[in-house]
Amino acid sequence: MNDGGTDHGPSRRDVLRTTAGVAGTAGLGLGAAGGAPAAAAGPGAAARGEGAAGGDGTEARRYPTMAGVPFEGRSTVRVGIVGLGNRGALMTDLFLLLPGVRVVAVCDPVRAKVERVAAKVVKAGQPAPGAYAAGEEDYANLCARGDLDLVYVATPWESHVEVARSAMLHGKHVGVECPLAMEVAELWELVDLSERTRRHCMQLENCCYGRNELRVLRMAHAGRFGELLHASGAYHHDLRELMFSPTYYEGPWRRQWHTRLRGDLYPTHGFGPVANYLDVNRGDRAVSISSFGTQALGLAEYREANTPAGDPSRGETYVGSDRTVSLVQTALGRLIRLEHDVSTPHPYSRVNSLGGTRGVFEDYPARIYLEPDHKDEKWGDFAAYAKEYDHWLWKEHANPPGGHGGMDYMMLFRLVQCMRLGLVPDFDVYDAATWSAPVPLSHASMRAQGAPQPIPDFTRGAWRTARPGIDAPKPV
């Protein structure tokens, strides 16, 4: 099945080569304590005679950078969607709301999901999309089509790399749900492949487009916090019921990652926004990470109280800490705190804080203290800064549709806008790799009793050059 495909490009064998070792921590290639991970120099670096230069983790560049590379520009963005569970189906709805978008193809191993989403596309007034439901690898046939510009990936984490690889090898830009990949070697592979194919590979981190996050970003860039010193981000979300639900996820894949890795499994919701505040990869860079964690008790306790004696989950052993805390040091001496907790009861929070020499912002609830606006150690009203500092996206779309407070819609609107107008994307493969690097590196650090792990310089030195990101001006 290859509707609208092309006879050119890589062979199916090339596209479908598997990623290494997702079965357990022993095969994950996560690096040794106290030293750079074995893959930190990039896949194939030794064979190319390349490697980390000096102490900054910079690898020799083989292909031109993708930093600052614009999209080609087009009147219509033709989208293929791979993964049609809760997330993929929701995002299909939003793609269909955007002007200048056609959902051309949809893919999922569960045929009923493909049929359900394809019916949505037709109901929205678009032609019936190509339907791909012939097994776990049918995404390769979707990617091989000649009438796609963007492949959107909302599959289980372990298949993100396979689908992104296939999309780029077939000449498509690709947007991937969080996290981008689970191993450092895989992150380097996607960086190399983005540069070689000249296709953008983006982490579609919706939290970067939150109204509070964008307001804080603009205030930081306007100097309201003075010299920036520290920031914090997190993913605190009680997912116990969903992870044991027989219907919410397609199988137990997400819960089973807690049997494989000890570290921060989902860092990008917290890391993405604060990396933007601090211009990580755009004037500063994340240099090292030290991670610490609690015992892993919450999932087992919930399982005992809420699943029957014969449930397959009863054979699982959870090693993932209930609460992880990571400290990331940057090249300019700033400090980032990341936290992860999806296994214990607590209200939702991404923490989302930023501090500098003139004051601090803290979220959940939103509050601010800046000199000279505030005094007597009393928090100020963050809403008072909306008129001056709200991002133009939120001024243009005051009540965006969709879930997550409108962040999903804002993210897709902006991505499509950049693709149609031929603009540089708000973030690129280097951001995607950096934001996801805490997944394997926090695990490696915790196995080494918190020893710092070097974070590779995925930009290969380009971080030293300041450049626009998500705070780019509104197109004229």
Secondary structure, 3 states (H helix, E strand, C coil): CCCCECCCCCCHHHHCCCCCCCCCHHHCCCCCCCCCCCCCCCCCHHHHCCCEECCCCEECCCCCCCCCCCCCCCCCEEEEEECCCHHHHHHHHHHHHCCCEEEEEEECCCHHHHHHHHHHHHHCCCCCCEEECCCCCCHHHHHCECCCCEEEECCCHHHHHHHHHHHHHCCCEEEECCCCCCCHHHHHHHHHHHHHHCCCEEECCHHHHCHHHHHHHHHHHCCCCCCEEEEEEEEECCCHHHHCCCCCCCCCHHHHHHHCCCCCCCCHHHHHHHHHHCCECCCECEEEEEEEECCCCHHHHHHHHHCCCCCHHHHCCCCCCCCEEEEEEECCCCEEEEEEECCCCCCCECCCEEEECCEEEECCCCEEEECCCCCCCCCECHHHHHHHHCCHHHHHCCCCCCCHHHHHHHHHHHHHHHHHHCCCCCCCHHHHHHHHCHHHHHHHHHHCCCCCEECCECCCCHHHCCCCCCCCCCCC
